[in-house]
Amino acid sequence: METVQIKNYGNSVTWIQIDREEIRNAVNVQVMEELNHALTLAERDASGIVVISGSGKRAFCSGGDLSMFQYLKSEKQAKEMLLKMGAIFERLAFFPKVTVAALNGTAVGGGSELATACDIRVGAPHVKVGFVQGKLGITTGWGGGTLLFERVTKNIALDMLLSARMYSVDELYKKGYLQKVVLNTSFPEGVIEYLTPYLMQNKGVLQAYKARLLDQLDRTKIHRNIENEIHNCAKLWETDAHHEAVQAFLNRS
């Protein structure tokens, strides 16, 4: 069964949706592979904007699937997985088309990293976002910490990472993390309605402005920082503190 769905709305929007509602759209290896393939298709199609979302209304993405990733015990095992998703996130961060994270529900841990990898973030009124990795004895490990410092001011990014708490829509909007609260919670209609002014521009204009955004980013530096982030996370991954925190979480679930 496919875990990532892709739909095209006219020639304007490519909508990529993680389709694991029953497990809060958690990421496993299959999701990684299918998400990467979906980005390849989106890069080649006629659309000007690519939207990433999740199925249902509860969760945008709950991060890594701990029921699977709990079996990764060593730094080496963790690093292999982290590098795989980190490469996808880096690809998304430097994607040639405008990318939008449409937060249909809560984004937690790696899900908050996925949202951060996109250029623009919009969300329904009930959405919450949290970089809660610290509660599991690890750090961001897919590049989301590095990218968060590019998306909001450094002091806000540091606060969001260190606090490891959930932030409400109002807080996210005030901090500049979220660009729009979509009151029409019927996705994708509400999101496409918000994007209408963008969609009035031709594809060449959209891609030109995306290129100007990418001009502002030091790709070599960001790549190096993501590698450092992955290395730090992998080292923490093999600690007893992390394994005990994961087991406690799974027991509560």
PyRosetta script that sets phi, psi and omega in degrees:
from pyrosetta import init, pose_from_sequence

init()
pose = pose_from_sequence("METVQIKNYGNSVTWIQIDREEIRNAVNVQVMEELNHALTLAERDASGIVVISGSGKRAFCSGGDLSMFQYLKSEKQAKEMLLKMGAIFERLAFFPKVTVAALNGTAVGGGSELATACDIRVGAPHVKVGFVQGKLGITTGWGGGTLLFERVTKNIALDMLLSARMYSVDELYKKGYLQKVVLNTSFPEGVIEYLTPYLMQNKGVLQAYKARLLDQLDRTKIHRNIENEIHNCAKLWETDAHHEAVQAFLNRS")
pose.set_psi(1, 134.2)
pose.set_omega(1, 179.8)
pose.set_phi(2, -69.7)
pose.set_psi(2, 141.4)
pose.set_omega(2, 179.8)
pose.set_phi(3, -106.0)
pose.set_psi(3, -8.9)
pose.set_omega(3, 177.9)
pose.set_phi(4, -130.5)
pose.set_psi(4, 125.0)
pose.set_omega(4, 178.8)
pose.set_phi(5, -105.1)
pose.set_psi(5, 148.2)
pose.set_omega(5, 178.6)
pose.set_phi(6, -132.7)
pose.set_psi(6, 129.7)
pose.set_omega(6, 179.4)
pose.set_phi(7, -131.7)
pose.set_psi(7, 150.8)
pose.set_omega(7, 177.3)
pose.set_phi(8, -115.9)
pose.set_psi(8, 131.9)
pose.set_omega(8, 177.1)
pose.set_phi(9, -107.0)
pose.set_psi(9, 100.0)
pose.set_omega(9, -173.4)
pose.set_phi(10, 62.2)
pose.set_psi(10, -142.8)
pose.set_omega(10, 174.7)
pose.set_phi(11, -106.5)
pose.set_psi(11, 19.3)
pose.set_omega(11, -169.5)
pose.set_phi(12, -106.4)
pose.set_psi(12, -44.5)
pose.set_omega(12, -172.2)
pose.set_phi(13, -125.9)
pose.set_psi(13, 130.0)
pose.set_omega(13, 169.3)
pose.set_phi(14, -104.3)
pose.set_psi(14, 121.2)
pose.set_omega(14, -175.3)
pose.set_phi(15, -106.7)
pose.set_psi(15, 114.2)
pose.set_omega(15, 179.8)
pose.set_phi(16, -106.5)
pose.set_psi(16, 123.2)
pose.set_omega(16, -173.4)
pose.set_phi(17, -126.9)
pose.set_psi(17, 124.9)
pose.set_omega(17, 171.6)
pose.set_phi(18, -72.8)
pose.set_psi(18, 127.4)
pose.set_omega(18, -170.4)
pose.set_phi(19, -118.3)
pose.set_psi(19, 67.1)
pose.set_omega(19, 175.5)
pose.set_phi(20, -134.8)
pose.set_psi(20, 54.7)
pose.set_omega(20, -173.8)
pose.set_phi(21, -55.9)
pose.set_psi(21, -35.4)
pose.set_omega(21, -175.5)
pose.set_phi(22, -66.8)
pose.set_psi(22, -18.7)
pose.set_omega(22, 179.0)
pose.set_phi(23, -125.1)
pose.set_psi(23, 32.6)
pose.set_omega(23, 175.0)
pose.set_phi(24, 55.8)
pose.set_psi(24, 37.4)
pose.set_omega(24, 175.7)
pose.set_phi(25, 53.9)
pose.set_psi(25, 40.4)
pose.set_omega(25, 178.0)
pose.set_phi(26, -70.9)
pose.set_psi(26, 152.3)
pose.set_omega(26, -175.5)
pose.set_phi(27, -95.2)
pose.set_psi(27, 124.8)
pose.set_omega(27, 168.6)
pose.set_phi(28, -119.9)
pose.set_psi(28, -173.3)
pose.set_omega(28, -177.5)
pose.set_phi(29, -62.9)
pose.set_psi(29, -37.4)
pose.set_omega(29, 179.1)
pose.set_phi(30, -63.0)
pose.set_psi(30, -42.6)
pose.set_omega(30, 177.6)
pose.set_phi(31, -60.3)
pose.set_psi(31, -43.7)
pose.set_omega(31, 179.0)
pose.set_phi(32, -56.3)
pose.set_psi(32, -49.3)
pose.set_omega(32, -177.1)
pose.set_phi(33, -64.7)
pose.set_psi(33, -43.0)
pose.set_omega(33, -177.7)
pose.set_phi(34, -73.2)
pose.set_psi(34, -33.7)
pose.set_omega(34, 176.0)
pose.set_phi(35, -65.1)
pose.set_psi(35, -42.6)
pose.set_omega(35, 178.7)
pose.set_phi(36, -62.9)
pose.set_psi(36, -41.1)
pose.set_omega(36, 177.9)
pose.set_phi(37, -65.3)
pose.set_psi(37, -40.8)
pose.set_omega(37, 179.1)
pose.set_phi(38, -61.9)
pose.set_psi(38, -38.0)
pose.set_omega(38, 177.8)
pose.set_phi(39, -66.2)
pose.set_psi(39, -35.4)
pose.set_omega(39, 176.5)
pose.set_phi(40, -63.1)
pose.set_psi(40, -44.4)
pose.set_omega(40, 178.5)
pose.set_phi(41, -64.5)
pose.set_psi(41, -41.8)
pose.set_omega(41, -178.8)
pose.set_phi(42, -66.1)
pose.set_psi(42, -34.6)
pose.set_omega(42, 180.0)
pose.set_phi(43, -66.7)
pose.set_psi(43, -29.6)
pose.set_omega(43, -175.3)
pose.set_phi(44, -93.0)
pose.set_psi(44, -16.8)
pose.set_omega(44, -174.0)
pose.set_phi(45, -82.9)
pose.set_psi(45, -175.1)
pose.set_omega(45, -172.2)
pose.set_phi(46, -89.5)
pose.set_psi(46, 0.7)
pose.set_omega(46, -175.2)
pose.set_phi(47, -70.8)
pose.set_psi(47, 159.5)
pose.set_omega(47, 176.5)
pose.set_phi(48, -106.6)
pose.set_psi(48, -19.3)
pose.set_omega(48, -176.9)
pose.set_phi(49, -133.1)
pose.set_psi(49, 138.3)
pose.set_omega(49, 177.9)
pose.set_phi(50, -117.5)
pose.set_psi(50, 127.1)
pose.set_omega(50, -179.5)
pose.set_phi(51, -110.4)
pose.set_psi(51, 134.9)
pose.set_omega(51, 174.2)
pose.set_phi(52, -110.3)
pose.set_psi(52, 129.5)
pose.set_omega(52, 179.9)
pose.set_phi(53, -147.4)
pose.set_psi(53, -178.5)
pose.set_omega(53, 177.2)
pose.set_phi(54, -123.7)
pose.set_psi(54, 165.6)
pose.set_omega(54, 179.4)
pose.set_phi(55, -85.3)
pose.set_psi(55, 152.4)
pose.set_omega(55, -179.6)
pose.set_phi(56, 77.1)
pose.set_psi(56, -165.1)
pose.set_omega(56, -178.6)
pose.set_phi(57, -121.1)
pose.set_psi(57, -6.5)
pose.set_omega(57, -176.7)
pose.set_phi(58, -80.2)
pose.set_psi(58, -44.6)
pose.set_omega(58, -170.8)
pose.set_phi(59, -138.0)
pose.set_psi(59, 134.3)
pose.set_omega(59, 166.8)
pose.set_phi(60, -72.9)
pose.set_psi(60, -54.4)
pose.set_omega(60, 175.8)
pose.set_phi(61, -167.7)
pose.set_psi(61, 132.9)
pose.set_omega(61, -178.4)
pose.set_phi(62, -96.6)
pose.set_psi(62, 14.2)
pose.set_omega(62, 178.2)
pose.set_phi(63, 87.6)
pose.set_psi(63, -152.8)
pose.set_omega(63, -177.7)
pose.set_phi(64, -69.0)
pose.set_psi(64, 145.2)
pose.set_omega(64, 179.1)
pose.set_phi(65, -76.6)
pose.set_psi(65, 98.5)
pose.set_omega(65, -174.8)
pose.set_phi(66, -67.5)
pose.set_psi(66, -22.7)
pose.set_omega(66, 177.1)
pose.set_phi(67, -64.5)
pose.set_psi(67, -23.6)
pose.set_omega(67, 176.8)
pose.set_phi(68, -99.9)
pose.set_psi(68, -45.8)
pose.set_omega(68, -173.4)
pose.set_phi(69, -75.2)
pose.set_psi(69, -10.5)
pose.set_omega(69, 177.0)
pose.set_phi(70, -62.3)
pose.set_psi(70, -20.7)
pose.set_omega(70, -178.0)
pose.set_phi(71, -85.0)
pose.set_psi(71, -4.1)
pose.set_omega(71, 173.5)
pose.set_phi(72, -85.5)
pose.set_psi(72, 110.2)
pose.set_omega(72, -171.9)
pose.set_phi(73, -105.9)
pose.set_psi(73, -37.6)
pose.set_omega(73, -172.9)
pose.set_phi(74, -93.4)
pose.set_psi(74, 164.0)
pose.set_omega(74, 174.8)
pose.set_phi(75, -58.6)
pose.set_psi(75, -41.9)
pose.set_omega(75, -178.8)
pose.set_phi(76, -64.1)
pose.set_psi(76, -44.4)
pose.set_omega(76, 179.2)
pose.set_phi(77, -63.4)
pose.set_psi(77, -43.9)
pose.set_omega(77, -179.5)
pose.set_phi(78, -64.5)
pose.set_psi(78, -43.6)
pose.set_omega(78, -175.7)
pose.set_phi(79, -62.6)
pose.set_psi(79, -37.4)
pose.set_omega(79, 178.6)
pose.set_phi(80, -60.0)
pose.set_psi(80, -44.0)
pose.set_omega(80, 178.6)
pose.set_phi(81, -68.6)
pose.set_psi(81, -43.9)
pose.set_omega(81, -178.0)
pose.set_phi(82, -63.1)
pose.set_psi(82, -40.9)
pose.set_omega(82, 178.9)
pose.set_phi(83, -63.3)
pose.set_psi(83, -37.5)
pose.set_omega(83, -178.8)
pose.set_phi(84, -62.3)
pose.set_psi(84, -48.6)
pose.set_omega(84, -179.2)
pose.set_phi(85, -76.6)
pose.set_psi(85, -33.2)
pose.set_omega(85, 178.0)
pose.set_phi(86, -59.9)
pose.set_psi(86, -38.0)
pose.set_omega(86, 178.8)
pose.set_phi(87, -65.9)
pose.set_psi(87, -36.9)
pose.set_omega(87, 178.9)
pose.set_phi(88, -68.4)
pose.set_psi(88, -42.0)
pose.set_omega(88, 179.8)
pose.set_phi(89, -65.8)
pose.set_psi(89, -39.9)
pose.set_omega(89, 177.9)
pose.set_phi(90, -64.5)
pose.set_psi(90, -39.2)
pose.set_omega(90, 175.7)
pose.set_phi(91, -60.7)
pose.set_psi(91, -43.1)
pose.set_omega(91, 179.5)
pose.set_phi(92, -65.3)
pose.set_psi(92, -40.2)
pose.set_omega(92, -179.1)
pose.set_phi(93, -64.0)
pose.set_psi(93, -30.0)
pose.set_omega(93, -178.9)
pose.set_phi(94, -111.2)
pose.set_psi(94, 24.8)
pose.set_omega(94, -178.4)
pose.set_phi(95, -64.1)
pose.set_psi(95, 141.9)
pose.set_omega(95, -176.2)
pose.set_phi(96, -72.0)
pose.set_psi(96, -14.5)
pose.set_omega(96, 178.0)
pose.set_phi(97, -107.3)
pose.set_psi(97, 158.4)
pose.set_omega(97, 175.7)
pose.set_phi(98, -62.6)
pose.set_psi(98, 131.6)
pose.set_omega(98, -179.9)
pose.set_phi(99, -117.9)
pose.set_psi(99, 142.2)
pose.set_omega(99, -177.0)
pose.set_phi(100, -130.3)
pose.set_psi(100, 128.0)
pose.set_omega(100, 170.7)
pose.set_phi(101, -91.2)
pose.set_psi(101, 114.2)
pose.set_omega(101, 178.4)
pose.set_phi(102, -98.0)
pose.set_psi(102, 100.0)
pose.set_omega(102, -174.2)
pose.set_phi(103, -81.5)
pose.set_psi(103, 97.5)
pose.set_omega(103, 178.0)
pose.set_phi(104, -79.7)
pose.set_psi(104, -16.4)
pose.set_omega(104, -179.0)
pose.set_phi(105, -161.9)
pose.set_psi(105, -164.7)
pose.set_omega(105, -174.7)
pose.set_phi(106, -65.2)
pose.set_psi(106, 139.2)
pose.set_omega(106, 174.4)
pose.set_phi(107, -115.8)
pose.set_psi(107, 116.6)
pose.set_omega(107, -174.6)
pose.set_phi(108, -125.4)
pose.set_psi(108, 141.9)
pose.set_omega(108, 174.6)
pose.set_phi(109, 56.3)
pose.set_psi(109, -121.7)
pose.set_omega(109, 178.6)
pose.set_phi(110, -60.9)
pose.set_psi(110, -24.0)
pose.set_omega(110, 175.5)
pose.set_phi(111, -66.6)
pose.set_psi(111, -36.8)
pose.set_omega(111, 175.5)
pose.set_phi(112, -68.4)
pose.set_psi(112, -32.1)
pose.set_omega(112, 176.3)
pose.set_phi(113, -66.9)
pose.set_psi(113, -40.5)
pose.set_omega(113, 178.1)
pose.set_phi(114, -61.1)
pose.set_psi(114, -45.0)
pose.set_omega(114, 178.6)
pose.set_phi(115, -62.3)
pose.set_psi(115, -38.4)
pose.set_omega(115, -177.5)
pose.set_phi(116, -68.8)
pose.set_psi(116, -28.2)
pose.set_omega(116, -179.9)
pose.set_phi(117, -68.5)
pose.set_psi(117, -19.2)
pose.set_omega(117, 179.8)
pose.set_phi(118, -83.5)
pose.set_psi(118, 159.5)
pose.set_omega(118, -178.2)
pose.set_phi(119, -70.5)
pose.set_psi(119, -39.6)
pose.set_omega(119, -172.7)
pose.set_phi(120, -130.2)
pose.set_psi(120, 143.3)
pose.set_omega(120, 177.3)
pose.set_phi(121, -125.9)
pose.set_psi(121, 126.7)
pose.set_omega(121, 174.5)
pose.set_phi(122, -127.5)
pose.set_psi(122, 154.4)
pose.set_omega(122, -176.8)
pose.set_phi(123, -155.5)
pose.set_psi(123, 156.6)
pose.set_omega(123, 174.9)
pose.set_phi(124, -70.2)
pose.set_psi(124, 159.6)
pose.set_omega(124, -174.9)
pose.set_phi(125, -61.5)
pose.set_psi(125, -24.9)
pose.set_omega(125, -176.4)
pose.set_phi(126, -89.3)
pose.set_psi(126, 1.1)
pose.set_omega(126, -173.9)
pose.set_phi(127, -69.9)
pose.set_psi(127, 144.0)
pose.set_omega(127, 169.8)
pose.set_phi(128, -131.7)
pose.set_psi(128, 151.1)
pose.set_omega(128, 179.7)
pose.set_phi(129, -132.7)
pose.set_psi(129, 136.6)
pose.set_omega(129, 178.8)
pose.set_phi(130, -149.5)
pose.set_psi(130, 128.2)
pose.set_omega(130, 171.9)
pose.set_phi(131, -87.3)
pose.set_psi(131, 79.1)
pose.set_omega(131, -169.5)
pose.set_phi(132, -93.8)
pose.set_psi(132, 10.5)
pose.set_omega(132, -175.3)
pose.set_phi(133, -54.4)
pose.set_psi(133, -34.9)
pose.set_omega(133, -179.1)
pose.set_phi(134, -57.9)
pose.set_psi(134, -29.9)
pose.set_omega(134, 179.1)
pose.set_phi(135, -69.7)
pose.set_psi(135, -15.8)
pose.set_omega(135, 176.4)
pose.set_phi(136, -103.7)
pose.set_psi(136, 12.2)
pose.set_omega(136, 176.0)
pose.set_phi(137, 76.4)
pose.set_psi(137, 17.4)
pose.set_omega(137, 177.6)
pose.set_phi(138, -132.4)
pose.set_psi(138, -179.4)
pose.set_omega(138, 175.3)
pose.set_phi(139, -113.1)
pose.set_psi(139, 177.2)
pose.set_omega(139, 167.2)
pose.set_phi(140, -54.5)
pose.set_psi(140, 142.6)
pose.set_omega(140, -174.7)
pose.set_phi(141, -139.3)
pose.set_psi(141, 6.4)
pose.set_omega(141, 179.0)
pose.set_phi(142, -112.7)
pose.set_psi(142, 6.3)
pose.set_omega(142, -179.6)
pose.set_phi(143, 105.0)
pose.set_psi(143, -3.9)
pose.set_omega(143, -176.0)
pose.set_phi(144, -66.4)
pose.set_psi(144, -32.4)
pose.set_omega(144, 177.5)
pose.set_phi(145, -66.2)
pose.set_psi(145, -46.0)
pose.set_omega(145, 177.3)
pose.set_phi(146, -58.0)
pose.set_psi(146, -46.5)
pose.set_omega(146, -176.1)
pose.set_phi(147, -71.5)
pose.set_psi(147, -29.9)
pose.set_omega(147, 178.6)
pose.set_phi(148, -61.7)
pose.set_psi(148, -37.2)
pose.set_omega(148, 177.8)
pose.set_phi(149, -66.5)
pose.set_psi(149, -17.2)
pose.set_omega(149, 176.6)
pose.set_phi(150, -89.8)
pose.set_psi(150, -20.2)
pose.set_omega(150, -172.9)
pose.set_phi(151, -94.1)
pose.set_psi(151, -33.0)
pose.set_omega(151, -180.0)
pose.set_phi(152, -131.5)
pose.set_psi(152, 174.6)
pose.set_omega(152, 179.8)
pose.set_phi(153, -63.3)
pose.set_psi(153, 153.9)
pose.set_omega(153, -173.8)
pose.set_phi(154, -62.6)
pose.set_psi(154, -38.6)
pose.set_omega(154, -179.4)
pose.set_phi(155, -68.6)
pose.set_psi(155, -35.5)
pose.set_omega(155, 177.1)
pose.set_phi(156, -68.9)
pose.set_psi(156, -42.9)
pose.set_omega(156, 178.8)
pose.set_phi(157, -60.1)
pose.set_psi(157, -45.1)
pose.set_omega(157, -178.5)
pose.set_phi(158, -63.5)
pose.set_psi(158, -40.8)
pose.set_omega(158, 178.6)
pose.set_phi(159, -62.6)
pose.set_psi(159, -43.0)
pose.set_omega(159, -178.6)
pose.set_phi(160, -65.3)
pose.set_psi(160, -35.5)
pose.set_omega(160, -179.0)
pose.set_phi(161, -77.1)
pose.set_psi(161, -45.4)
pose.set_omega(161, -176.4)
pose.set_phi(162, -70.4)
pose.set_psi(162, -35.0)
pose.set_omega(162, -176.7)
pose.set_phi(163, -72.9)
pose.set_psi(163, -28.6)
pose.set_omega(163, -179.6)
pose.set_phi(164, 52.4)
pose.set_psi(164, 34.3)
pose.set_omega(164, -179.3)
pose.set_phi(165, -112.9)
pose.set_psi(165, 168.7)
pose.set_omega(165, 178.3)
pose.set_phi(166, -85.9)
pose.set_psi(166, 139.0)
pose.set_omega(166, 179.2)
pose.set_phi(167, -113.1)
pose.set_psi(167, 137.9)
pose.set_omega(167, 179.3)
pose.set_phi(168, -77.3)
pose.set_psi(168, 167.1)
pose.set_omega(168, 178.1)
pose.set_phi(169, -56.3)
pose.set_psi(169, -45.5)
pose.set_omega(169, -178.9)
pose.set_phi(170, -60.2)
pose.set_psi(170, -42.9)
pose.set_omega(170, 178.9)
pose.set_phi(171, -65.1)
pose.set_psi(171, -43.0)
pose.set_omega(171, -178.4)
pose.set_phi(172, -63.9)
pose.set_psi(172, -37.8)
pose.set_omega(172, 179.6)
pose.set_phi(173, -69.2)
pose.set_psi(173, -43.8)
pose.set_omega(173, -179.4)
pose.set_phi(174, -64.7)
pose.set_psi(174, -33.2)
pose.set_omega(174, -179.3)
pose.set_phi(175, -79.9)
pose.set_psi(175, -8.8)
pose.set_omega(175, -180.0)
pose.set_phi(176, 85.2)
pose.set_psi(176, 5.1)
pose.set_omega(176, 178.6)
pose.set_phi(177, -74.6)
pose.set_psi(177, -39.5)
pose.set_omega(177, 179.6)
pose.set_phi(178, -104.8)
pose.set_psi(178, 130.0)
pose.set_omega(178, -176.9)
pose.set_phi(179, -90.1)
pose.set_psi(179, -21.7)
pose.set_omega(179, -176.8)
pose.set_phi(180, -157.9)
pose.set_psi(180, 135.5)
pose.set_omega(180, 169.7)
pose.set_phi(181, -93.7)
pose.set_psi(181, 117.7)
pose.set_omega(181, -176.0)
pose.set_phi(182, -88.0)
pose.set_psi(182, 104.4)
pose.set_omega(182, -176.1)
pose.set_phi(183, -72.0)
pose.set_psi(183, -31.7)
pose.set_omega(183, 173.4)
pose.set_phi(184, -79.3)
pose.set_psi(184, 98.4)
pose.set_omega(184, -172.9)
pose.set_phi(185, -83.3)
pose.set_psi(185, 9.1)
pose.set_omega(185, 174.7)
pose.set_phi(186, -83.3)
pose.set_psi(186, 94.5)
pose.set_omega(186, 179.5)
pose.set_phi(187, -83.9)
pose.set_psi(187, 139.9)
pose.set_omega(187, 9.7)
pose.set_phi(188, -91.3)
pose.set_psi(188, -2.6)
pose.set_omega(188, -171.9)
pose.set_phi(189, -55.2)
pose.set_psi(189, -45.5)
pose.set_omega(189, -177.8)
pose.set_phi(190, -63.6)
pose.set_psi(190, -37.1)
pose.set_omega(190, -179.9)
pose.set_phi(191, -71.4)
pose.set_psi(191, -44.2)
pose.set_omega(191, 179.9)
pose.set_phi(192, -64.8)
pose.set_psi(192, -33.9)
pose.set_omega(192, 175.3)
pose.set_phi(193, -60.7)
pose.set_psi(193, -43.3)
pose.set_omega(193, 177.6)
pose.set_phi(194, -63.7)
pose.set_psi(194, -36.2)
pose.set_omega(194, -176.7)
pose.set_phi(195, -80.4)
pose.set_psi(195, -5.4)
pose.set_omega(195, -174.7)
pose.set_phi(196, -51.1)
pose.set_psi(196, -45.5)
pose.set_omega(196, 178.4)
pose.set_phi(197, -60.6)
pose.set_psi(197, -36.1)
pose.set_omega(197, 177.0)
pose.set_phi(198, -65.3)
pose.set_psi(198, -41.9)
pose.set_omega(198, -174.8)
pose.set_phi(199, -71.2)
pose.set_psi(199, -12.2)
pose.set_omega(199, 175.8)
pose.set_phi(200, -76.4)
pose.set_psi(200, -14.8)
pose.set_omega(200, 176.5)
pose.set_phi(201, -86.7)
pose.set_psi(201, 151.2)
pose.set_omega(201, 177.8)
pose.set_phi(202, -77.1)
pose.set_psi(202, 165.2)
pose.set_omega(202, -174.6)
pose.set_phi(203, -59.1)
pose.set_psi(203, -36.6)
pose.set_omega(203, -179.6)
pose.set_phi(204, -62.8)
pose.set_psi(204, -39.1)
pose.set_omega(204, 178.8)
pose.set_phi(205, -65.8)
pose.set_psi(205, -45.6)
pose.set_omega(205, -179.3)
pose.set_phi(206, -59.9)
pose.set_psi(206, -45.0)
pose.set_omega(206, -178.3)
pose.set_phi(207, -70.1)
pose.set_psi(207, -33.1)
pose.set_omega(207, 178.6)
pose.set_phi(208, -65.8)
pose.set_psi(208, -43.2)
pose.set_omega(208, 178.8)
pose.set_phi(209, -70.4)
pose.set_psi(209, -32.8)
pose.set_omega(209, 175.0)
pose.set_phi(210, -64.5)
pose.set_psi(210, -38.9)
pose.set_omega(210, 178.0)
pose.set_phi(211, -62.5)
pose.set_psi(211, -37.2)
pose.set_omega(211, 177.8)
pose.set_phi(212, -66.7)
pose.set_psi(212, -35.5)
pose.set_omega(212, 174.7)
pose.set_phi(213, -62.3)
pose.set_psi(213, -45.6)
pose.set_omega(213, -179.4)
pose.set_phi(214, -64.7)
pose.set_psi(214, -28.1)
pose.set_omega(214, 176.4)
pose.set_phi(215, -60.4)
pose.set_psi(215, -26.6)
pose.set_omega(215, -177.0)
pose.set_phi(216, -79.8)
pose.set_psi(216, -12.9)
pose.set_omega(216, -173.8)
pose.set_phi(217, -100.7)
pose.set_psi(217, 136.9)
pose.set_omega(217, 175.8)
pose.set_phi(218, -89.6)
pose.set_psi(218, 95.6)
pose.set_omega(218, -172.5)
pose.set_phi(219, -63.2)
pose.set_psi(219, -39.8)
pose.set_omega(219, 179.8)
pose.set_phi(220, -62.2)
pose.set_psi(220, -43.8)
pose.set_omega(220, 179.8)
pose.set_phi(221, -65.8)
pose.set_psi(221, -44.6)
pose.set_omega(221, -179.2)
pose.set_phi(222, -64.1)
pose.set_psi(222, -41.5)
pose.set_omega(222, 177.7)
pose.set_phi(223, -59.7)
pose.set_psi(223, -45.2)
pose.set_omega(223, 179.3)
pose.set_phi(224, -63.6)
pose.set_psi(224, -41.8)
pose.set_omega(224, -179.1)
pose.set_phi(225, -66.6)
pose.set_psi(225, -37.4)
pose.set_omega(225, 177.0)
pose.set_phi(226, -65.4)
pose.set_psi(226, -40.5)
pose.set_omega(226, 176.8)
pose.set_phi(227, -61.0)
pose.set_psi(227, -41.9)
pose.set_omega(227, 178.1)
pose.set_phi(228, -63.8)
pose.set_psi(228, -40.8)
pose.set_omega(228, 179.4)
pose.set_phi(229, -61.4)
pose.set_psi(229, -45.5)
pose.set_omega(229, 179.6)
pose.set_phi(230, -63.0)
pose.set_psi(230, -42.4)
pose.set_omega(230, 179.9)
pose.set_phi(231, -61.6)
pose.set_psi(231, -45.4)
pose.set_omega(231, 179.6)
pose.set_phi(232, -63.1)
pose.set_psi(232, -43.9)
pose.set_omega(232, -179.2)
pose.set_phi(233, -63.7)
pose.set_psi(233, -42.9)
pose.set_omega(233, -178.8)
pose.set_phi(234, -61.9)
pose.set_psi(234, -38.7)
pose.set_omega(234, 179.0)
pose.set_phi(235, -65.2)
pose.set_psi(235, -41.9)
pose.set_omega(235, 179.4)
pose.set_phi(236, -70.7)
pose.set_psi(236, -28.0)
pose.set_omega(236, -176.0)
pose.set_phi(237, -59.0)
pose.set_psi(237, -38.0)
pose.set_omega(237, -174.4)
pose.set_phi(238, -85.3)
pose.set_psi(238, 2.2)
pose.set_omega(238, -179.3)
pose.set_phi(239, -77.2)
pose.set_psi(239, 154.7)
pose.set_omega(239, 177.0)
pose.set_phi(240, -61.4)
pose.set_psi(240, -35.1)
pose.set_omega(240, -178.6)
pose.set_phi(241, -58.4)
pose.set_psi(241, -42.4)
pose.set_omega(241, 179.1)
pose.set_phi(242, -68.3)
pose.set_psi(242, -48.4)
pose.set_omega(242, -177.4)
pose.set_phi(243, -62.1)
pose.set_psi(243, -38.5)
pose.set_omega(243, 178.6)
pose.set_phi(244, -67.7)
pose.set_psi(244, -39.7)
pose.set_omega(244, 179.3)
pose.set_phi(245, -66.0)
pose.set_psi(245, -40.2)
pose.set_omega(245, 178.1)
pose.set_phi(246, -63.6)
pose.set_psi(246, -44.6)
pose.set_omega(246, -179.5)
pose.set_phi(247, -63.7)
pose.set_psi(247, -40.3)
pose.set_omega(247, 177.9)
pose.set_phi(248, -63.1)
pose.set_psi(248, -40.0)
pose.set_omega(248, 178.3)
pose.set_phi(249, -63.8)
pose.set_psi(249, -46.7)
pose.set_omega(249, -179.0)
pose.set_phi(250, -64.2)
pose.set_psi(250, -36.3)
pose.set_omega(250, 178.1)
pose.set_phi(251, -65.3)
pose.set_psi(251, -38.1)
pose.set_omega(251, 178.3)
pose.set_phi(252, -68.7)
pose.set_psi(252, -36.6)
pose.set_omega(252, -178.4)
pose.set_phi(253, -69.2)
pose.dump_pdb("model.pdb")
